[in-house]
Amino acid sequence: MMMRLVIISLILLTVSGFSLNKDDFYLDSYVLETNFGKIRVTLFDEIAPLHAKNFKENIKNKVYENKVFHRVVRDFVIQTGEYENKKEFLEAGKNNSQKSLIPNEISKIHFKGALGAARKDDQINPDKKSDKLQFYIALRPLVELNGNYTVFGRVSEGLEVVTKIANLKTAKDDFPLEDVRILKAYQERYFDLEKYQRFKREEESKND
C-alpha cells in the first residue's frame, strides 16, 4: 500500500510541473520491527543533534534489538531501549551506579507520536540530562513534560502499532503482561508523503 502511494506521489510530482526533485522528499528513517508490527521514526537532527547521533549509533550497533517495551502507561507513553526481560528491569531498579548521559536539548513540545529521551528525576538529575538508551513515544500531547524532557524525533509511520502496544494490560509497575519487544532495528530511506503533500498544498495555494 505504501509503495503504491509513493508511486502515485512521484507521478503527481512529475505531472504538476513543480521544480523540486523527487529526492527532496526522501529522508533517512529508522525502523523498529516489533512483534506487534513496524514503527518508523524520523529524527530532528537540527534541534537535537546529540540525541539524534546517539540514536543512530545505537541503531548501527544493534543496541535496541531484542529489547522489550518495559513501561506501558495508557494515554501517556510507551518506553523501551534497555532491558531484554523483566528480570533485568527489576535488577536495574536496585542498581544506583552512574550511567553515561547526554546533555539536554530541550526545545520541542510533546505531540502525539513524539520520540523523547527518558531521564532520572530532577532531584538526582537537575540538569535534565538524558539516558543514552531508554526512549519513549508520547501517546498524546504531553504538556506536562514540555520543557523537561528532550524530544528528538517523531513516529512517521506505525502509530497504529504504538496504539496496540499502549492498550496492553500491565502489572502494577507498568511492565506489560504480554511480551512486546524490538526484533530488529535499522536505517531505511523513506519517501515522506506528508512532506510532499504539504509542499503540494502550499504550491496550489500560491496559484489560487
N, C-alpha and C positions, 0 to 999 in steps of 0.2 A: 504493500500500500504506500509506504513512504517513498519507494523508488518511483512509483507511478506519479506521485505528487512532484517529485524532483524533476522528472522528465517534462511534465506539463509546465512547471515553472520555468524551465530553461527554454521551452518553446515560446512561452509568453514573453520572456525576456528578449528573445530574438525578434518576435513579431512587433513588439511595442516600439522598437527603434530606440530604446534608451541606450545611452553611451557606455554604461558600466559593463565591464566584462563579467561573465558568469563566475569567474574565480573570486570576484569580490564578495561573493555570498557564501564562500566556503570558509570554514574556520576549524580549528582544532577542537575536538571534544574528547571526553573521557567517559568510557562506558563501564558501568558496574553491572556485570551479569550476575544476578541473584537467582536463587531457586524459586523466586516469585516472578521473575521477568527482568528486563533490562531497564536500567536507569541511565540516561545520558546527561552529563553535566558539561557546562562550559564555564570557563574561569574568567575572573576580572583581573587580567594581568596588569592593567594600568593603575588601578586603585589599590590593589593588594598584591604587589609583585612578589613579596617574600612568601606569602601563603600559597600563591599560585605555583611558584617554583618548587616549594616543598611538596605540594600535592603531586606535581608532575614527577618528581624524583621518587615519591612513594609508589606511583603507578609503574614507573620504569623498573623499579626494584621489586615489584610484585608484593609489596608490603601488605596490601589490602586483601589479597587473595586468601580465601578460607576464613576470613574474619566474620564474626556474627554481628547482627544488629543487637546490641546488648541493652539498649534503652528504647522503649516504645511508649510514648505518652500521647494518648489520643488528643487531637486538637492542639498539639503543641509541637513535638519534634520526634523524629526517629534518629537514632545515633549509632555509629559504628566506627571501625577503624583500628581497633587494638587487640581485641580478645578473640580467641578461637573457640571458647566454650565458657560455660557458666563458672566452672571451677577457677579458671584464670581470672574471670571478672571478680569473683568473691575474694580471691587471694590478693588481688591488686588493692582492694579496699583496706587491707591490713598493712599495706606497704607504704611507708612515708618517705621513701627515697626521692631525691630530687630528679626531675626529668628535664631534658633539654627543651627549651621553649622558644617561641617565635615572638618578637616584638609585635604589639598590636598594630593593626592597620584599620582602625575603626572609621568608617565613613558611610557605608551603605546601610540603608534601612532593611529590616526583615520583612520580606514579602513572602507569599506562598511559593514554596519551591526554592527559597534562598538556601545556599550552601554556606554554613557557618563553622567556625573553628571552636571546639569545646575548650574550656579552661577551668582552672580552680577558682574558687570564690575570692572576693576582694580582700578578705582578712589574710589569706595566705598569699594572694597574688594581686597586690594593689595596682600594679602596672598593667593589669589585664592582658598579660602575655598569653599566647595561645599554645595549646598542646600540638605537637608535631604529628600526631597520629589520629586522634579522635576528631570526627566532624559530625555535623548533624544537618538534617534537612528540615526546614520550617514547614509546618502543616497549615499555617495561616499567617497573616501579617502579625508579627510579634512585636508590638510597640514597646512592650515591657523589656525587651532585650536591646532595643536600639540604643546606641552609644555605649554599650557594654561588651559586645562581642563582635569579632571581625567577620563580616560577610565577604567571601572571596569568590563566589560563583553562583550558578543557578542551575536548576534542573531544566534542560531544554527539551527533553522527551522522557516519558515514563512516569508522569505524575500519577497515573492510574496504578502503577506498581507501588509507588510510595503510599498511596491510599490503602492498598491491600495490606501492606505491612503495618500501617498505622492502626488498622482495625483488628489486629491480632489480640487475643487475650494474653494478659501478662500476670506475672507474680506480683507480690506487693512491692518488690524492688524494681518494677518496671521491665524486668527481663521477660521477653516473650516466651510463652509456654511451648510454642511451636518453633522449631529450628528455622532460622532465616539467616542466610549468610551470602557473602560475595564469593561466587565461584571463580570468576575471572574479572580482571580489571585491566583496561588497555586504552591506548590512544587511538582515535579514529577521526579522519577528516569528515566533515559534516556539512551538508547544504542547509544553511539557515533560512528555511522557508519564511519564518516570521520576519526576519530582516528584509528579505526580498519583498514580501507583501507590504511591509511598512514603507519601503522605498517606492513601490509602485503607487501606493495611495498618495504619497507626497507629490510624486510627479504628476499624477492625474489632477490633484487639487490645484497645481500651478497652471494647468491648462484649462481650468474651468473659467 
